[in-house]
């Protein structure tokens, strides 16, 4: 089954892992990248958990966490970009993907709120 938010968040998680490896190698930076790695991979992990939820309430909870983690990841990427750890083009590509994921998660959460879980 085709699940765009699941696929996009997993693809982003892979890119985040690769980016963290690159920044750690080139800049020997571990504090900021630790935060990015945690939040950037947590998006897909929470979507995966939510996809297997046993109730609408659990589904909503996991997707809400995924949304918050996406917002946090957006912050870390902007910070790494603005402090010259990552190049503008790479950051903008990731930020664009995050914006798309946030829109999808927002629409899913809105639908769940309208169901009055």
WOQUIPE-V659078 format. One record per run of one state. SS is the DSSP state (a for helix, b for strand, c for the rest). FROM is the first residue (numbers start at 0). TO is the last residue. If there is no record, write none. Layout:
ss;from;to
SS;FROM;TO
SS;FROM;TO
//
This chain:
ss;from;to
c;0;2
a;3;26
c;27;29
a;30;50
c;51;54
a;55;81
c;82;86
a;87;113
c;114;116
//
